Structures are given as structure tokens and as C-alpha cells.
Amino acid sequence: MTGGDRVTMREVLGLFDLQSDLLLSRIMSEAPKAAAARAHTLADSAKSVGASRVAEAASELEALALKPGPVMLSAAVGRLASAVIEAQAEVDSYIRS
């Protein structure tokens, strides 16, 4: 993705870190359909930086939020939040190295 350029990789990962915080915050406070759209964006972003656990959790949340009828997203949001926290720790470690 960055051709091995560590400076560019740090910038991309820093942007992912900020975006994941923003999207997760919005997912937690929005109605299911809006949360699904944000989760889709986060899944795509996570895939682009190799954060597969975040991508999987976001895709799971998206699918659940798009189901007809009332849905409970709290468990899926919790799994996504855990995945984001883990990815952010890895990003922080990479950026500091």
C-alpha cells in the first residue's frame, strides 16, 4: 500500500487511528441503519490497513444492523470496540517504533 515507506505508513495508520475513534463513537450513538453505514466505512478502512479483526467485527455489526425489525447492537458494538482498541494499540506501537 505504501511501497514500504515507513513515514507514509505511519501517516496512514495515524489516520486510521483517528477515523476508527470517530466512527466507533458515532456507531455507538446512532440508529441501526446509520450505524450500519458507519460500520461499512470502518470495515473498508480496516481492510486497507490490515486490521482484519476490526474489519470482521465491523462487517458483523453492519449485517446485524441491517436486519429487519428491532435489533440489539450492544454485543456487536462491544466486540467492535475491543477490536478497535487492540488495533489502536498495535498502531501506537508501530508509530513509536
Buried (B, 14 or more C-beta within 10 A) or exposed (E): EEEEEEEEBBEBBBEBBEBBEEBBEBBBEBEBEEBBBBBBBBBEBBBEBEBEBBBBBBBBBBEBBBEEEEBEBEEBBEBBBEBBEEBBEBBEEEBEE
